[in-house]
Amino acid sequence: MNARNNDLSRIQEIHDIIMQTQRQLHELSFTRERFTSPACSADDLIAEGLMNRVFRAMEEAGSLSPDASELYGFDTRGIKGVRNRLAHAYGEVDRDVIWSVIQEDFPALLASCHAYCDEVGVDLR
């Protein structure tokens, strides 16, 4: 069971996961190639950790209330699809799809987190 029991706590967690992921990808100069076709154990370990981050963010986003999801642009259907794919077919996950989530969907999730927090008067930064 999830310890976070409200939208703000979930959104804070999503925000923190995304910010940490983006910062570390930049610091490590981690690329799509290293993610999709790891050439060494270190890259494979990092890729596995990134997939776990995506899972965690999707788990939180998929648990948001319907009001928060609809009002602030969280794509619940897509979020739950990615989460379920990671949870139930981990060994067969298409890493190109997960990389696209990190590069394209994470910024959209981050924007939704900021829209929610701007509305309720909370600064995530």
C-alpha positions in Angstrom: 0.0 0.0 0.0 1.2 3.5 -0.8 2.1 5.6 2.2 1.3 8.8 0.4 -2.4 9.4 0.8 -3.1 12.7 -0.9 -2.5 14.3 -4.3 0.0 16.8 -3.0 2.2 14.1 -1.5 2.0 12.1 -4.7 2.8 15.1 -6.8 5.8 16.0 -4.6 7.1 12.4 -5.1 6.6 12.5 -8.9 8.4 15.9 -9.0 11.3 14.6 -6.9 11.7 11.4 -9.0 11.7 13.4 -12.2 14.1 16.1 -11.0 16.5 13.5 -9.6 16.4 11.5 -12.8 17.0 14.5 -15.1 19.9 15.7 -13.0 21.6 12.4 -12.9 21.1 11.7 -16.6 22.8 15.0 -17.2 25.6 14.4 -14.7 26.3 10.9 -16.1 25.9 12.0 -19.8 23.6 9.0 -20.0 22.3 8.5 -23.6 19.6 6.6 -25.3 22.2 4.3 -26.7 23.6 3.5 -23.2 20.0 2.9 -22.0 18.7 0.7 -24.8 21.9 -1.2 -25.5 24.1 -1.2 -22.4 27.7 -2.0 -23.2 28.7 -2.8 -19.6 27.3 -3.9 -16.3 27.4 -0.3 -15.0 25.2 1.0 -17.8 22.8 -2.0 -17.4 22.5 -1.3 -13.7 21.8 2.4 -14.4 19.2 1.5 -17.0 17.5 -0.9 -14.5 17.4 1.9 -12.0 15.9 4.3 -14.5 13.2 1.8 -15.3 12.5 1.6 -11.6 12.2 5.4 -11.4 9.7 5.4 -14.3 7.7 2.7 -12.5 7.7 4.7 -9.2 6.6 7.9 -11.0 3.8 6.0 -12.9 2.7 4.3 -9.7 2.3 7.7 -8.0 0.7 9.4 -11.0 -1.7 6.5 -11.5 -2.9 7.0 -7.8 -3.9 10.6 -8.2 -7.5 11.5 -7.7 -9.6 11.8 -10.8 -10.0 15.5 -10.2 -6.3 16.1 -10.1 -5.7 13.9 -13.1 -8.3 15.6 -15.2 -7.7 19.2 -14.1 -4.0 19.2 -14.5 -3.4 17.0 -17.5 -2.2 13.8 -16.1 -2.8 11.1 -18.8 -4.1 8.4 -16.4 -4.7 5.9 -19.2 -1.2 6.2 -20.6 0.4 6.4 -17.1 -1.3 3.2 -16.0 -0.4 1.4 -19.2 3.3 2.2 -18.7 3.1 1.2 -15.0 1.4 -2.1 -15.8 3.9 -2.9 -18.5 6.8 -2.4 -16.2 5.1 -4.3 -13.3 4.0 -7.3 -15.3 6.4 -7.7 -18.2 9.6 -6.3 -16.8 12.0 -8.6 -18.7 10.3 -7.8 -22.0 10.0 -4.0 -21.7 10.9 -2.1 -24.8 13.6 0.2 -23.6 13.1 2.6 -26.4 9.5 3.2 -25.1 10.8 3.8 -21.6 13.5 6.2 -22.8 10.7 8.1 -24.6 8.8 8.3 -21.4 11.8 9.8 -19.6 12.6 12.2 -22.4 9.1 13.2 -23.5 6.5 12.3 -20.8 8.6 13.2 -17.8 8.6 16.9 -18.8 4.9 16.8 -19.4 4.3 15.2 -16.0 6.6 17.9 -14.4 4.5 20.6 -16.1 1.3 19.0 -14.7 2.9 18.9 -11.2 3.8 22.6 -11.4 0.3 23.5 -12.6 -1.3 21.7 -9.7 1.1 23.3 -7.2 0.7 26.7 -8.7 -3.0 26.4 -8.2 -2.8 25.3 -4.5 0.0 27.8 -3.7 2.9 25.3 -3.1 6.4 25.8 -4.5 8.0 22.5 -5.5 11.4 24.0 -6.1 
